[in-house]
Amino acid sequence: MTFTFGFREDDTYAAETAEIKRQLEETGLFAVKTVEVKWEDFQKQYAKGDFDAYTVGWLPDFPDSDSFTAPLVGTANTLHNGFSSKLIDSLIASTQRFSDRSRATEDFKAIQNEVADDVPLVPLWQKKDYVLSTETVAGSQYLTDGTGIWRLWDLSWI
C-alpha cells in the first residue's frame, strides 16, 4: 500500500516524519511518499483530504472530557480527519447537556468504546512535561498543563 504523508515546510517534526516513514516501510506493508509543503498550503490541503496521513498537534483548551471528543471525533472535527458517526455525535450532544460533568460519565464511556471500535485516528505520541522541585517549593504540580505556558506565578516558597 502506498500513501502520501504530508508535512509542513520547516516542520519541527520533520525528523519524526522521517522516522514514521522508516518504521512503516520497514514492515514491508507500506511505501510512503512524504510531501513537504508550506504551512499555508498544508493547512488547506490536509483539511481538504489531500493527504492519506499527516501530522498536526492539538491541545485541549480546558480540562473537561468534552475537549477530547467533539474536536477530535465529532463530525467536522478540528483535525479534518473525515470521520463521522451519528452515534458518537448523539453521545457528544448528550454529554454537553450536563453542567454536572459526572452525569455525563456513561456517555463518555460509550464514546470511548465506539472510538476504540472505529479507530478514526491514530495518535503517534503525546508530549509529557516533567517538573522537578524540592519540598521547599509549592505549586509545582500546577506549573504546566501541556499548552507550553509555564505557570511560574503559581510557584512559591514554603
C-alpha positions in Angstrom: 0.0 0.0 0.0 1.4 3.4 -1.0 0.2 6.5 0.7 1.1 10.2 0.8 2.3 11.6 4.2 2.1 15.4 4.2 4.1 17.6 6.5 4.7 21.3 6.6 7.8 23.1 5.5 10.2 23.9 8.3 8.3 21.5 10.4 9.9 20.9 13.8 8.7 17.4 13.5 10.4 16.6 10.2 12.7 14.2 11.9 9.7 12.4 13.4 8.0 12.3 10.0 11.1 10.6 8.6 11.1 8.1 11.5 7.4 7.3 10.9 8.2 6.7 7.2 11.1 4.5 8.1 9.1 2.4 10.6 6.1 2.0 8.2 8.3 1.0 5.3 10.3 -1.4 7.4 7.2 -3.5 7.9 7.1 -4.2 4.1 3.4 -3.3 4.1 3.7 0.4 3.1 5.5 2.6 0.7 5.4 6.1 2.0 5.8 9.2 -0.1 6.4 12.3 2.0 5.4 15.7 0.7 6.8 18.9 2.3 4.5 21.9 1.8 4.4 25.5 3.0 2.3 25.9 6.2 -0.5 27.9 4.5 -0.8 25.2 1.8 -0.5 22.4 4.3 -3.5 23.7 6.3 -5.7 23.9 3.2 -4.5 20.5 1.8 -4.9 18.4 4.9 -8.3 20.0 5.6 -9.4 19.0 2.0 -8.2 15.5 2.5 -5.3 15.7 0.0 -3.0 13.5 2.2 -3.5 10.0 3.3 -1.7 10.8 6.5 -0.4 14.0 8.2 0.8 15.2 11.5 -1.0 18.0 13.4 -0.8 18.9 17.0 -3.8 19.5 19.3 -4.2 20.6 22.9 -7.4 20.8 24.9 -8.5 24.3 25.9 -9.9 23.3 29.3 -9.8 20.2 31.5 -13.1 18.6 30.5 -13.7 15.3 28.7 -15.6 17.2 26.0 -12.3 18.8 25.0 -11.3 15.3 23.8 -14.5 14.3 22.0 -16.1 16.9 19.7 -12.8 18.4 18.5 -11.3 15.0 17.7 -14.1 12.6 16.8 -17.2 14.7 16.2 -18.4 15.3 12.7 -16.5 18.2 11.1 -13.8 17.9 13.8 -10.8 20.3 14.1 -8.4 17.6 12.8 -10.3 17.3 9.5 -9.9 13.6 9.6 -13.2 12.9 7.7 -14.6 10.8 10.5 -18.3 11.0 11.1 -20.6 8.9 13.3 -24.2 9.7 14.1 -24.0 7.7 17.3 -20.9 9.5 18.5 -22.4 12.9 17.6 -25.5 12.0 19.5 -23.5 10.9 22.5 -21.4 14.1 22.4 -24.6 16.2 22.3 -25.9 14.2 25.3 -22.7 14.9 27.3 -23.0 18.6 26.7 -26.4 18.8 28.4 -25.0 18.4 31.9 -23.3 21.1 33.9 -22.6 18.4 36.5 -20.0 16.6 34.4 -20.2 13.4 36.5 -23.7 12.9 35.0 -22.1 12.5 31.5 -19.7 9.7 32.6 -21.7 6.9 31.0 -21.9 8.7 27.6 -18.2 9.4 27.6 -17.6 5.7 28.3 -19.8 4.8 25.3 -17.9 7.3 23.1 -14.6 5.8 24.1 -15.9 2.3 23.3 -17.2 3.4 19.9 -14.0 5.2 19.0 -12.0 2.1 20.1 -14.1 0.1 17.6 -13.9 2.6 14.7 -10.3 3.9 15.2 -10.8 7.1 13.3 -7.3 8.4 14.1 -4.0 7.1 15.4 -2.2 9.2 17.9 1.5 8.9 17.3 2.8 10.3 20.5 1.8 12.5 23.4 4.1 15.0 24.9 4.8 14.7 28.5 6.2 17.5 30.6 8.2 16.8 33.7 8.6 19.2 36.6 11.2 18.7 39.3 11.2 20.6 42.5 12.2 20.4 46.1 9.9 20.1 49.1 10.5 23.8 49.8 8.7 24.8 46.6 4.9 24.9 46.5 2.7 24.9 43.4 5.0 22.8 41.1 2.1 20.4 40.3 0.3 23.4 38.6 3.3 24.6 36.7 2.4 23.1 33.3 -0.7 21.8 31.6 0.8 20.8 28.2 0.0 24.1 26.5 3.5 25.4 26.6 2.6 28.0 29.2 4.6 27.6 32.3 2.6 29.0 35.2 5.5 30.4 37.2 3.1 32.7 39.1 1.8 29.5 40.9 5.2 28.8 42.5 6.0 29.9 46.0 8.4 29.1 48.8 7.1 27.0 51.7 
